[in-house]
Every structure is written in C-alpha cells, then in structure tokens.
C-alpha cells in the first residue's frame, strides 16, 4: 500500500515553518527576478525544501533564463526519470537517486565554489543533510568558472525559457551569495527521532543577490524576508499559499495510486479531474485511530463520489468507488454506499456543494455533511469491519477539489481544527447545523503534527 508518513515531519521541531508556496504545472506558475547587477558567480549556496506532486515530467525548481547554448544556462530540476539534475551550460550532475515520494518533504542544498582545486568540491549536493555521492553523470565546471547564477539575467522559480513548469510545494528557500555552506547552516538532525529538520536561517549573511523566501505574506508571495531582493509573482495568488510545510506535512491525493490516463491531479495533488471510467484515487496517509476531517467540493461534471476507503482492502491497481468492498462513498444521487449496497439515503449534492467527511476511528463511525449540515440524522455509518482507512474519491467524468486543510478554492468562513490547523469552510468540531452521535466531536486535519498526537 503506497500510504506515506512523509519524511522530515515531526511533532516538535523547535522551529516551525509557517507557509509554503504551491506551484501548479498547468497554470505556468513562476517567481521571477532579474538582479540589477551581477555579483559572485563563482561561490554561492542554494537551499530549499520541496514536496513533489507530479513525478512524470521534467520540472524546474530554480534556474536562469538563456537557451541551452547560452553560457548563463543554470538549472536545478527534477528529470522525467525522477532524478535530480543540475545543469550548467555543457556541464551536468545527475543523481542515481530517484525522488518519487509525493508524500514527503525533501531538503536540497546546492553548494557551489568553482575556485576549489578539486573538481568534485566545486559542486556539492546535499539531500536531507547528507551529501550525494552517487551520480549517473558528473561533469564539473572548470576552476574559477563564472556560472549563470547571480548574473544580471532573469532568475526563475518554476519554468525556465517557457517550459518545464513544476508541480510541487516549496518552503524555506534561500540563496547565499558569496559563500559555499554545508547543510548545517539550514537544518539539523533531531536528537530524538534522527529526522532532518529545518533551523532558523534569519541570522545568515545572504549577500548582494541573496534572498530568503518564507512565503508568509500572501499578498506578496515573492517577498524577500532577508532584504529587498523580491521576486515578481506570475500566475500565483493568495490561494497558492499553503500551511503544508516541512515541519507539518499535510495529506494530499497520491499521484502513485492508482495510475490511469483518465486521472489528472493538479494544484499540489488536491484537485482531481477524472474521465469517463469508474475509477478513483486515495490519499497519502492511512490512519487506524483518531478523528479526522476533510472537505470535498464537487466542481463540475456528471458523477461524484467521495468518502473513505479501507487500506486493508486496497492495492495499487484497485478502483476506488462505492461498488468496491471497503469503500464508503457519498454519491451524486444522495446515497451513502459501500460494496454496491446503499447504507443510507441522504440529500443529493449539486455541483458547487461541499461534502464534509468526518472519520471517527476511535468509535468506528463515519459521518457526512453537505454544506455544513450533517446527514443521516447524525447517525454514524459503522466502519468497524476494517482496521485502517484513508480518504478516497471517484469523480467520474467530473472535477473534485479536495480540501485537506489547504484549499484550492476560496473559503468564506475560515474554520480551523481544535489545534488551530487547516482552513476549512465548515466546522471540524460539531458539523454546524446538526449533531453527531454523542461520542463524536473534535475532528482534526490529517497532518503529521496531529497524527503524532492522535494517530
């Protein structure tokens, strides 16, 4: 079962990252800045945390404009083969390691100093605090070579030269101009768990063209928190600011299961577009205890099913819809169904409606709400037959927008869970206009901080 408790996500880090920025490939999202003058092109360090969404295509993390034959060519990207590639004019370094975990945050440090006499010391790549040493290709720049970064040409997050736009989240993104640093300037290993975690970078010396993007100002997502080297925002809006970060990893739909050409994920794997087949998809984290909340908006289309699936019964190739054993779904006809049987008849949803899913694994009950109104008279559906669940959906010939706490649609009310996490349209506590069974209240967004406390 490809259900993931994402790496680098622990309950107490000592330093919490508030926000990330969600890039959507289909929207051609970018941040762009052209330095007013060149600075140190031989020595610098780039650091960022990234959570991937789509692993099928070449996707740019950070780069400099200028075609493949231009000496300013400087690009850090994920390849279509899921490796991490660093490309500089005629030189390139490609990892043997692949990066296909769509439920985890990776910390990447690219440390450059072309003045070094030893070629392999001129470019160092670190992943989660460890230096990479296994490469399928490793051609290093010549000694004292000027690279494209820190030249006075366009620097981009997202696609470069109008292509290779990414689908991922970025947070804690830093450029140090003039110094080759190791990863301990940006993170440390947690003494209890051994997990690599971020530290406060605000005290670093960023240099002339250096910057620190913390993505905390939703009205200025390209703001440099360390100075005035701000980036221009292109096609990104306040809704693309997320609280899914390297210190609190939120659940999303999994791009790894099941794979079908009729299923398209977008907006950081929160939105699902599905063609005309009875198929579905499930989320990245499975749970066997606790109380969890999720909202599902029916955006458009003909058929809509959303709910939970038992991970005991699912595998990579399973369809996820109400005809399947272990799937409990609220459908467009106003039925709550599982295994082809109708368990309850409720209010029929329409496009634009938001279905709230309340998963109570402490009492083996499942509740649904439509636009804040609890269905089935507040009586929970018995889900005691299985041990572990995750959220699932099957919007056949339709589009569904999932809100796991970081919505891709506008929220008018702004509810959080009892721990203050998430941004939901309706209450996670009592369902709004109707009551649950007396045993059920206080549901939580499914993220690693809540999971470590309640899961």
Buried (B, 14 or more C-beta within 10 A) or exposed (E): BBBBBBBBBBBEBEBBBEBBBBBBBBBBBBBBBBBEEBBBBBBBBBBBBBBBBBBEEBBBBBBBBBEEEBBBBBBBBBBEEBBBBBBBBEBBBBBEBEBBBBBBBBBBBBBBBBEBEEBEBBBBBBBBBEEBEEBEBBEBBEEEBBBBBBBEBBBBBBBBBEEBBBBBBBBBBBBBBBBBBEBEBBBBBBEEBEBBBBBEBEEBEBBBBBBBBBBBEEEEBBBBBBEEBBBEBBBBEEBBBBBBBBBBBBBBBBBBBBEBEEBBBBBBBBBBBBBEBBBBBBBBBBBEEBBBBBBBBBBBBEBBBBBBBBBBBBEEEBBBBBBBBBBBBBBBBBBBBBBEEEBBEBBBBEBEBBBBBBBBBEBBBBBBBBBBBBBBEBEBBEBEBBEBBBBBBBBBBBBBBBBBBBBBBEBEEEBBBBBEBBBBBBBBBBBBEBEBEEEBBBBBBBBBBBBBEBB
